[in-house]
């Protein structure tokens, strides 16, 4: 029995030495010592934002004047105010100012797009080639529309990807304006585990 525990200790020591020698390498994953530092910084910043820090034993200590007890309804009102501001900003980005010079052009594009969409019924973007067919419908109705594709490479932990969208170009007296049409914008931003704030937007 003593000999088996000695062998186990030797094997265990070898694994400990190997773990110290290559702290972050693994088979095919993209972890590095730098990633561990980033994770540590992320955890520290999270703890600081929540009004507390961890002591050396891992226990939470509230900062002076930063405890949860003091947040109360002021924080709830502040959160609601931030949500309202975010909602208003998104509305202005998506729908523009009502007093905009090119409001008539937007309205015309919107009306033509609505008419073109009626031909697709309730299926909308659920079938293959929808955007290309929709773009063709816009062209048949007199708009200078085209399919565009945006691609981006993998950077850091963000995966590569691509996105197709429809744009409409309208010449004005002074310049040319470009409008992007997205039929199912909310569907483009569906995520697996949305937060309450994300769902609110």
C-alpha positions in Angstrom: 0.0 0.0 0.0 2.9 2.3 0.8 4.4 1.7 -2.6 1.2 2.7 -4.5 0.9 6.0 -2.6 4.6 6.7 -3.5 3.8 6.1 -7.2 0.7 8.3 -7.0 2.7 11.1 -5.4 5.3 10.9 -8.2 2.6 11.1 -10.8 0.9 13.9 -9.0 4.2 15.8 -8.6 4.8 15.4 -12.4 1.4 16.9 -13.2 2.0 19.8 -10.7 5.3 20.5 -12.4 3.7 20.4 -15.9 0.9 22.7 -14.7 3.5 25.3 -13.4 5.5 25.0 -16.7 2.5 25.7 -19.1 -0.1 27.6 -17.2 -2.3 28.6 -20.1 -1.7 26.4 -23.1 -4.4 24.0 -24.1 -5.2 22.0 -27.2 -6.6 24.4 -29.7 -8.3 26.9 -27.4 -7.2 30.6 -27.5 -6.3 31.2 -23.9 -3.2 33.0 -22.8 -1.7 34.5 -19.7 -2.9 37.9 -21.0 -6.5 36.6 -21.0 -6.2 35.7 -17.3 -5.1 39.3 -16.6 -8.1 40.6 -18.5 -10.4 38.3 -16.6 -9.0 39.4 -13.3 -9.4 43.1 -14.3 -13.0 42.3 -15.4 -13.9 40.7 -12.1 -12.2 43.6 -10.1 -14.2 46.2 -12.1 -17.4 44.3 -11.6 -16.9 44.1 -7.8 -16.0 47.8 -7.7 -19.1 48.8 -9.6 -21.3 46.8 -7.3 -20.0 48.7 -4.3 -17.7 46.2 -2.7 -14.3 44.6 -3.0 -13.0 41.2 -2.1 -10.6 40.9 0.7 -7.7 38.4 0.5 -9.9 35.7 1.9 -12.5 36.2 -0.9 -15.1 37.8 1.4 -16.9 40.9 0.2 -16.3 44.2 2.0 -18.6 47.1 1.3 -16.9 50.4 0.5 -17.7 53.4 2.6 -20.9 55.0 1.2 -21.3 52.5 -1.6 -23.4 49.7 0.0 -26.6 48.3 -1.5 -28.6 49.8 1.3 -28.1 53.3 0.0 -29.1 52.6 -3.6 -32.8 52.3 -3.0 -35.3 54.1 -5.1 -32.9 56.7 -6.4 -31.0 54.0 -8.3 -34.2 52.6 -9.7 -35.3 56.1 -10.9 -31.8 56.6 -12.4 -32.0 53.2 -14.1 -35.4 54.1 -15.5 -34.1 57.5 -16.7 -31.2 55.9 -18.5 -33.5 53.4 -20.1 -35.8 56.2 -21.3 -32.7 58.1 -22.7 -31.5 55.0 -24.5 -35.0 54.3 -25.9 -35.2 57.9 -27.2 -31.7 57.8 -28.7 -32.6 54.6 -30.6 -35.8 56.1 -31.9 -34.0 59.2 -33.2 -31.4 57.0 -34.9 -33.9 54.6 -36.5 -36.7 57.1 -37.4 -34.8 60.4 -37.5 -36.0 63.8 -36.5 -39.6 64.5 -37.7 -38.5 67.9 -39.0 -35.7 66.5 -41.2 -35.2 67.9 -44.7 -35.3 64.4 -46.3 -38.4 63.4 -44.4 -40.4 63.2 -47.6 -37.8 60.9 -49.2 -37.9 58.6 -46.2 -41.7 58.5 -46.2 -41.7 57.6 -49.9 -39.1 54.8 -49.4 -41.1 53.5 -46.4 -44.4 53.5 -48.4 -42.8 51.6 -51.4 -41.2 49.1 -49.0 -44.5 48.5 -47.2 -46.2 47.8 -50.6 -43.4 45.5 -51.6 -43.6 43.6 -48.3 -47.3 42.9 -48.7 -46.5 40.5 -51.6 -44.4 38.3 -49.3 -47.3 37.7 -46.8 -46.4 36.6 -43.3 -43.2 34.6 -44.2 -41.0 37.7 -44.5 -37.4 36.9 -43.9 -37.9 33.2 -43.0 -37.0 31.8 -46.3 -33.9 31.7 -48.4 -33.2 34.6 -50.8 -35.8 37.0 -49.1 -33.6 40.0 -49.1 -32.6 39.6 -52.8 -36.2 39.2 -53.8 -37.3 42.2 -51.7 -34.5 44.3 -53.3 -35.8 43.3 -56.7 -39.3 44.4 -55.7 -38.0 47.8 -54.6 -36.2 48.2 -58.0 -39.4 47.3 -59.9 -41.2 50.0 -58.0 -38.6 52.7 -59.0 -36.0 52.8 -56.2 -32.3 52.5 -56.9 -31.7 49.7 -54.4 -29.0 47.1 -54.1 -27.7 44.3 -51.9 -24.7 45.1 -49.8 -22.6 42.7 -47.8 -20.4 43.7 -44.9 -17.7 41.3 -43.6 -15.4 41.5 -40.7 -12.5 39.3 -39.6 -12.1 37.6 -36.3 -10.5 39.9 -33.8 -9.6 38.7 -30.3 -12.5 36.8 -28.9 -15.0 38.2 -31.4 -15.8 35.8 -34.2 -15.7 36.7 -37.9 -19.0 37.3 -39.6 -21.0 38.9 -42.4 -24.2 40.8 -42.7 -26.3 41.5 -45.8 -28.4 44.6 -46.1 -30.4 46.5 -48.7 -29.6 50.1 -49.5 -31.4 52.7 -51.5 -29.6 55.6 -53.1 -31.5 58.8 -53.8 -30.0 61.8 -55.6 -30.8 65.2 -54.2 -30.2 68.6 -55.7 -26.9 69.0 -53.7 -25.8 65.5 -53.0 -26.6 61.8 -53.0 -28.2 60.2 -49.9 -28.0 56.5 -49.0 -30.7 54.8 -46.9 -30.4 51.3 -45.4 -33.5 49.2 -45.3 -33.8 46.4 -42.7 -37.2 44.6 -42.5 -36.6 42.5 -39.4 -34.1 44.6 -37.4 -35.0 43.0 -34.0 -34.4 39.6 -35.5 -30.8 40.5 -36.4 -30.0 41.1 -32.7 -31.5 38.0 -31.1 -29.1 36.6 -28.5 -29.3 33.5 -26.3 -29.5 35.0 -22.9 -30.6 38.6 -23.1 -30.5 40.9 -20.1 -33.5 42.9 -18.9 -32.0 46.1 -20.4 -31.3 44.4 -23.7 -34.9 43.1 -24.0 -36.2 46.6 -23.0 -34.5 48.1 -26.1 
